[in-house]
């Protein structure tokens, strides 16, 4: 079955484009405590690259910036750049071995260079969208579908985002439900799985660990785990008119505890409370947060510093 999906960002831009036409349900915005640690927004410069840059991911060794475009000749594709400094990267081109004429995006990689991403290439034969391979020198080899109960068997549900822990043993995904014929999800949340015999399976304590993360009134997605596993950064969208985007993070004292009540990172919205901001990714030391933001009709990557 082919899903009628138009991927444009970590979620879907059609939420905004069609919200007035389709009359999105007006949900009540959730108010969270405001963060005071992340400030000083700076636009990231990717030398040699001029198009939209979205869904950033900083590799665990901080050598690479992975990202995807908005839409090119082959649809949505994956690219990479090498680090010069915290806000400057040199564009190296497409990531070889991953791009198709379908949607290919949302990159992630563990410390052993196991590379993960989302692709719609096999939607005609099922609803698996998680793929993995081995990254080396700009090329991904041994490409295969991710196996395990992290894949959603239910009709119209798909995984739209992926994050992997530094040790490669825990995977976070963004899943979403699409009604037949619609281009935007009406439900979405964050889930996680642990690696068992090469598969990623949802553990029994999943709802306990994520009890403060997912809501019934908003879509939670684009999860990003800190290197020590004690913080979860993510995006949230409230389907109101206009839609409300948030960048949130939640902390815990040890990995066996639930993540706590989220905190709202307000710096990217300082000049525009309705800013289109998504897809957080964190440096290994937790001091720099990257994300994409829409400005002047172009998506660019920005960085905040933690003080």
Phi, psi and omega in degrees: 000134177267122176281141179273081189236134174243094178286130174230325177229193176303329170254244182207124183293337181298342174303318180282313185298325185252004185299319179287321183291320184264352178066061179306141179301132182276103180267159178277127180292135178275133180261124180247160172301146182269138178286144176241005186266323185264123183211185174060065180294128179228135177284135180278136180257118176256099185295125179093004180234132188238356186262189177296138177236122189220165177048058183291153172215124176269123181298155186298331176272000178063019178279327187239149166248117174261147178195172173232162178273185177273305177193124179238200181300327181253022184090216180268123187234165181258139182225171175213159178219153179259144186286134168257307172211187189299333182238013180226129179224151178258123182294130181249347176115194178292149169281117184286143175094000184237332189277142178225187175278359175265188177281124176228116185196189176058064184285152174205155182204140177272182185287348177263013177068026169280119191258133181234150177198173179254138176214143178263014187298333184247022181294336179290338184250005181161189181244027176278127180234001181266127180230154182217155176194189181249123181267133174204122176052043175086004182232139176253126179242173179055047183289136181202160174288143174285133182255157176126177183285357172295336173287143187262119182278347186283140180301135177076001173260135175219159170274129182246359180203155182214143174221145180234141178292163182301321181277356176081008186259351180230130180242132173250139179229159171252118178247158185208151178250132178245128171288154181304128176083358181258151184259004179221151182282148174257351174216154177187147178202177180257136176230166176216160181218158177245152184278127180222114179052043176084357178248156177253111185242142181287126182279165181294334184266016184303309183296328177294314182293325186257017187300334180260003185264304185276146180233170177266348187250353181223168177258121177257136186197177176057052179290145179220120183265136175292163184300325180272359177076009185260356178227140176238118176261144181198167176260153175221139178234126173259123184279068177253189179231100006279162177299148181244120177261145175223150165252125184231157168216153182227143185240160174211163184272332176210165190285352178267356180264159172292152169293143184280190178297128183295157176242140184267124177274108191264346185304318181294346183254012186302317183261356181200104183293341179258021182299146177269097185231133184207172162063066179288146171218139192247142173292161185299323181278358178075010185265347182226132180242125179251154180193170174253155185212141179270120176220129179054044176067016178228137175273128178229163179264138180233165180226140170246149176254145181258128181243000000 
